Amino acid sequence: MNNKMIQKSEAGARPAPLEPAIRGASAAEIARSVEASIHEGRLRPGQRLPAVRALAARLAVSPTTVSAAYRALRARGLVSGAGRRGTCVRGRPPLRTAPAPLVPAGALDLATGNPAPALLAPLRAALARIDAAPHLYAEEHQLPALRRIAEREFARDGLPAEHLAVVSGALDGIERVLAAQLRPGDRVAVEDPGFSNLLDLVAALGLEPVPVALDDRGPLPESLERALDRGVEALVVTPRAQNPTGAALDAPRAAELRKVLRGHPSVLVVEDDHAAAVAGAAACTLWERGRERWALVRSTAKTHGPDLRVALLVGDRETIGRVEGRQRIGFRWVSHLLQRIVAELESDPATRRRVRRAARTYAERRRSLVEALAARGIEAHGRSGLNVWIPVPEEAAAVQQLLAAGYAVSAGERFRIESGPAIRVTISRLPPPAAPALAEAIAGALRPRRRSAAA
Ligand SMILES: Cc1ncc(COP(=O)(O)O)c(C=O)c1O
């Protein structure tokens, strides 16, 4: 990624094909009616809402009333955008909606960012070894064996683990940390491009994202500085296996970013180590002694599979104390059966060897595709993780052409704020011998099409 990736994205919203049946005489009624339309699928993700003035005229209310309704929907993460660009339903509003279209039959699924099932540890033996004793209310929430493993691992990476919570995955940890420390309306600096679920989560919490540009070595210090100067309360960074670009921090970049952060001592720094040992890059952190508010979450979702989504969250005393306190009221604890399985897998030498092998396999798969693309003169990014990010002039056309060639890939739009168009290819299940054919199909999809005679 370079400056090309920082260019402004075009507003790609689909117009509403039919005027949805939005009703109401007050802002609250209008907002509820839009919500019901999204819920029932009459307003689809990406679809544009009627312009404020047009809707106000149709409902015989003032434009201020419609604006207030749209503002309330935006604060809840249901819609995004405003002004002349129009207001659109978010790609993944925090509502139960019709499921996203599945990968068409016959297409190779390179769109869902899953780990490769064949590279995950088989569970049957681990299940047979775990203690199946019931875990009861008022007992210790953290499994001591898992805590010991976590303390050892974090100490190896130079991170204090004195304050530690067990959560249900990286995103669960991030959500709990942001909810514990931020309030709706607060600004949070996020990578751009960045993980789509995080962007949706930030919107759902009513927070305002401030984009930070990045290259293959992580956030750019000058872009971070600009974001911090806009008064952000928190920064969320993916130190390795950045999704979608594969960026990974190295020690010099981490040092530069820490220097920038030193000028903003109260900003909460959250690190998302979702791929941990299969990332294919060494652990590298923005934490340093003296940082007031920080958290780092390390998940097992990519090493042992998303269904074993247990994550270890470390941070400062206040942040972790608030997260644990809140957890104890509602969620209580992560099932001890899950904690025992993870502790069992993490302490099994055969599983650890398998995880190292999986990291090498993902690295080979990334490299094969990046090199096959480079051989065809195509820029691609994939320093770590499960994905390769390929800048393209036009996402929808590239995705369609690749689908016609039998490959389902992700359009980059849901990962971007201001950065330029691209596609994301998940390489986790792409064997190296298959890379040249895919690279050829990508090259075909990027070739400018000849204009038709009539155009
Ligand atoms: C950057 C990033 N963070 C978090 C997650 C999700 O992790 P978890 O399942 O542990 O919540 C993913 C999943 O792909 C991801 O790419």
The ligand as a MOL file (V3000), in Angstrom:
LIG
                    3D

  0  0  0     0  0            999 V3000
M  V30 BEGIN CTAB
M  V30 COUNTS 16 16 0 0 0
M  V30 BEGIN ATOM
M  V30 1 C -8.6380 -8.0170 12.5440 0
M  V30 2 C -9.5820 -9.0050 13.1410 0
M  V30 3 N -9.9540 -8.8570 14.4120 0
M  V30 4 C -10.8080 -9.7220 15.0030 0
M  V30 5 C -11.3120 -10.7920 14.3080 0
M  V30 6 C -12.2750 -11.7020 14.9810 0
M  V30 7 O -11.6850 -12.3650 16.0260 0
M  V30 8 P -12.5990 -13.1310 17.0590 0
M  V30 9 O -13.3230 -14.1900 16.2970 0
M  V30 10 O -11.6570 -13.6480 18.0610 0
M  V30 11 O -13.5430 -12.1140 17.6170 0
M  V30 12 C -10.9610 -10.9930 12.9770 0
M  V30 13 C -11.5180 -12.1220 12.2280 0
M  V30 14 O -11.2580 -12.3210 11.0710 0
M  V30 15 C -10.0860 -10.0700 12.3770 0
M  V30 16 O -9.7350 -10.2010 11.0970 0
M  V30 END ATOM
M  V30 BEGIN BOND
M  V30 1 1 1 2
M  V30 2 1 2 3
M  V30 3 2 2 15
M  V30 4 2 3 4
M  V30 5 1 4 5
M  V30 6 1 5 6
M  V30 7 2 5 12
M  V30 8 1 6 7
M  V30 9 1 7 8
M  V30 10 2 8 9
M  V30 11 1 8 10
M  V30 12 1 8 11
M  V30 13 1 12 13
M  V30 14 1 12 15
M  V30 15 2 13 14
M  V30 16 1 15 16
M  V30 END BOND
M  V30 END CTAB
M  END
